[in-house]
Amino acid sequence: MSQLKFYLCKKPDIVLLAGFAVIALMLWAIPLAATARADTAAASQAVVRVGGQVVMVLPLDKDGTYPITRHNTVAVHNGAIQMIYADCPDKLCQRQHASRATGGAIVCLPNKTTVEVVTQDPGGADAYAR
């Protein structure tokens, strides 16, 4: 009997599979990176409202601590904004994660305070554009 050599995969098969893996990785990573870059570039301001009235607009590219009223204080750090002080009883607004993406919001209902991350360009398309 002659000796038969049996291979599961030959070199061209491995090259083809590696090519498919690289293409799949690129199809996954490129849109993810583009979305993250667009969100951080576009989301450059936080609008702070108390009782529905705009009391301040904060740039997210400048770190700092900002008292809103005697009831609330926010901090901007590394392009994100977070409520660091609130005198409301439940402190839910302080437990919310820092917001950095466009449309992200922090709400303190007892003090009627909202912080919303918006784009700096008011003429840009929103999430509902067709």
Sequence and secondary structure as in RCSB ss.txt:
>XXXX:A:sequence
MSQLKFYLCKKPDIVLLAGFAVIALMLWAIPLAATARADTAAASQAVVRVGGQVVMVLPLDKDGTYPITRHNTVA
VHNGAIQMIYADCPDKLCQRQHASRATGGAIVCLPNKTTVEVVTQDPGGADAYAR
>XXXX:A:secstr
       SS HHHHHHHHHHHHHHHHHHHHHHHHHHHHHHHHEEEEEEEETTEEEEEEETTS EEEE SSSEEEE
EETTEEEEEEE SSS HHHHS  B STT EEEETTTTEEEEEEES TTS  TT  
